[in-house]
Amino acid sequence: MWNILYTLFLRILLFFGVILSGEAHADVGYFWHVSDFHYDDTYGKTGQSCSFPVSHPGPFGNGSCDSPMQLIEESLKSMASIKPDADFILWTGDNAAHIPTPEFSLKRNLYMINAVTSAIKRNFPNTLLIPSLGNHDFFPADYTNGTESELYDSVCQMWSAWIKDPEQINNCRRGNHHRPRLPDHSRHYECRSNSALLPYPGNHHRPRLPDHSRHYECRTNSALLPYPGIIIGHVSPIILAIMNVGLILPSFPTQVIIIGHVSPTIPAPFVLNWFYSQYQKRYVKLMTLFSDLIIAHHYGHEHKDSFKILQRDENGSEASPVFLAPSVTPLRGIQPKGEQGTRHNPGVRLVKYDRQTGKHLNYRQFYTNITEANHLGRAVWRELYSFQDAYNVPDMSVSSLRKILKDMAKPFSLSMLKYCSFYTVTPPLGEVCSIKQQGAFWCAAQLTNVQETEDCIFRYIHGFKANVRSWFCARERVVCKNSKSQNDRKS
């Protein structure tokens, strides 16, 4: 009798375990996210993208320069080796190198975009690609007047195999939205891709996602809105453009994914605004207004690995998760004071998601160590981390990000130390951030206003110093005078 009851009890546990886990019957899919290839066709020769002289450039790249084709090919081969049958690839722009305008041309710009496009086709001949353009895909870089017909004609022709529908290809050429066909198993979503910046009415195209994606959408913008580095020929229609997006959103399927090149969030540790503030405020307002429809945002541009929460205010209302993928190019860039930026390794990202709802479940970040690759003569791609495992969270939702950020509120916490390393695509605890950098990461992950972010960083640092001071005073058993009020902040 007891054996029968025990067996029945185990079966009930198993039954409920399967239901609670949700894994047994979940329709799980995968997609790749790659960004910022920045192909330099002069690497190893004149090295026109190199920010500093390089006497002995390695075959797989150098931190002072943009990517050689060998690095781009190896990154794509590694992706095809790890997951050749991904449902689609998100490609968030910036394919041309950081080469000064006098040494550049639109023809050469298009050559670089085509070279990267061809490399992707060679390695993923049967996989849907959902591309968007970045600020360096335009010529001159960071400039658009909304009439780049030669650019649009060329890239839309390059991408016609993915767009397929002649009418949608024509829409793409006009800078309008095109819609790629998604796999048959995605019934609850779509993907929208922008081939242009978005200061112009109707300047978005809807890629047609596979048929399995019917209940959510993937909207992509190349740079979303003009930011201070971009020169805009016609800015006034931006209001109408935002209104157009607002009119389109309610007609979306159940959920959407927003994809683009430049994130509307605040970068860190160097706090600045990528966009003109008046446009950024309106865009953030729009995105938070429809946050209940948004599964996630995916961007590139910053060349580093980070995540943030796009929300109306610091209380966390109307929020959606934001994920920035690291670049393939190892270029470190130049910091505000003229020195080289933080070194980082090339990376590619594989996202696991629920095909029926679009919900993001996990991602695995892969990387190659450039120094090692150049020494060995071959690039070894390894898994850097699994988002779920590294941060001990169930998925990639806002609630999971809040859990991580709650731990990161404590300086030098394990989550913060991991974030600091992953930011530069470096193995865990391989990098140690200063208290100011930690404050910048924590604050920029939750705020979209520069001044509010700077004030938040000050409070983060002040709180840490106050805690250290209290600990010291308690240990030494001395009475410490009260420190200055944080309201007495001085520059």
C-alpha positions, 0 to 999 in steps of 0.5 A, a space after each residue: 500500500 505504501 509503495 503504491 502511495 509513494 509511487 503516486 506521490 512521485 508521479 504527482 511531483 514529476 507532473 507538477 515539476 514538468 508544468 512548473 518548469 515549462 521546458 518540456 513543452 516550450 517551443 524554444 528557438 535561437 537567434 544570433 545577434 552580431 554587431 559592429 564588424 567595422 571591416 578595414 580593407 587596409 588592415 596590415 597595409 596602411 591601417 587607415 582605421 588605426 587610432 595609434 601606429 601598429 608596427 606588427 599587426 596580428 592576423 586576427 586584429 589589434 586593439 588600435 584598429 578595426 577588423 581584418 576580413 580574417 577576423 570577420 570570417 572566423 567570427 561567422 565560422 564560429 557561429 555556424 559551428 556553434 549553432 548553424 540552424 538558428 532561426 534568424 540573425 540580428 545584425 545591428 549595423 556599422 560595417 565600414 571602418 573608422 576611416 577619416 572622410 578625406 580617405 573614404 568614399 561612398 563607393 568604398 563604404 558600400 564595398 565594405 558593407 557588401 564584403 560583410 554581407 557576402 561573408 554572412 551569406 557564405 556562412 549562413 546561406 539559408 538563414 534569415 538575416 535581419 539587418 539595420 544600418 549604423 552611423 558608420 554605414 552612411 557616408 560621410 559617417 554620422 551624416 544623413 539628409 534622408 536622400 541617400 538613394 544610392 546607399 539605399 538602392 545598393 544595400 537593399 539589393 544586397 539584402 534582397 535575398 532576405 527581403 524577397 518581396 519586390 514591393 518590400 524591396 522597393 519600400 526599402 529603397 525609399 527608406 520605408 519599412 520592409 517586412 521579412 518573412 519569419 519561420 513558420 513556427 513564430 506565430 506571435 511576432 514580427 520583425 521590423 528593420 530600419 535601413 535609415 535613421 529615423 528623423 523622417 516620416 515613415 522611415 522604417 521598413 518591416 522585414 518579413 519574419 519566418 511564419 512561426 513568428 505571428 505573435 510578436 514583432 521585431 522592429 529595428 532602427 539603424 540609429 533610431 534618432 539623431 544624436 549629437 555626432 550626427 548632422 541632420 539635413 531635415 530634423 523637423 519631421 522627427 515629431 511626425 516620425 515618432 507619431 507614425 511609430 506610435 500609430 503603428 505600434 497599436 496594430 502590432 501583434 501581441 509583442 514586439 522586439 525593438 532592434 537598432 544600432 544606437 541605444 537611447 540609453 546612457 552609456 557608461 562609464 563615460 556618461 553622455 547622451 548619444 541623442 539630442 536630448 529633446 528627441 531622446 526624451 520623446 523616444 523614451 516616452 514613446 517606448 515606455 508608453 508601449 512597454 507592455 508590448 515590448 519583449 526586449 531591445 537589442 542594440 550595438 554601437 558601444 562595442 561593449 557588453 551591457 544591459 539596461 532597463 528602459 523605464 519612465 522613471 527610477 521608480 521602475 514604472 513602464 519598463 522594458 529590458 535593453 541588451 547591448 551586444 559587444 562588437 566584432 571589431 577589437 578597436 578600443 577607440 579614443 577616450 575623452 582625454 585622448 588616450 586609448 579606450 578600454 581593451 575588449 575582445 570580439 564577441 558574438 551572442 546567441 539568444 534563446 527564446 520562446 518561439 510562441 511568445 518571443 520571451 527571451 529566456 537566456 543568452 550565451 556570450 562567445 568571444 575570442 582572445 585576440 592576443 592568444 589568436 595572433 600568437 597561436 595563428 588561429 582564433 579559438 572561440 569560447 563561451 564567456 558566460 551564460 546570462 542565466 548562470 552568471 547572474 542566477 536569474 530565470 530569464 532576461 526579463 525586467 524582473 531578472 535585471 532588477 534582481 541583478 541591479 539590486 545586487 549591483 547596488 552594493 559596490 564590489 558585489 559579485 554581480 558588479 564584478 562580473 558585469 565589469 569583466 563582461 563589459 570588456 568581453 573578459 572572463 569573470 573577475 578578469 577586470 576590476 572597476 573603480 568605485 566611480 565606474 561601478 556607480 556609472 554602470 549601476 546608474 546608467 543601467 536605470 536612468 536615461 537623463 545625463 544629469 540624473 545619472 551623474 547625480 546618481 553616481 555621486 550618491 553611489 560613491 558617497 554612500 560607499 565612502 560613508 560605509 567604509 568610513 563607518 566601518 573604519 570608525 567602528 573597527 578603531 572604536 573612535 568617534 568620527 565627525 559627520 562627513 559633509 552632506 551630499 547636498 554640498 557636492 562640489 565639482 
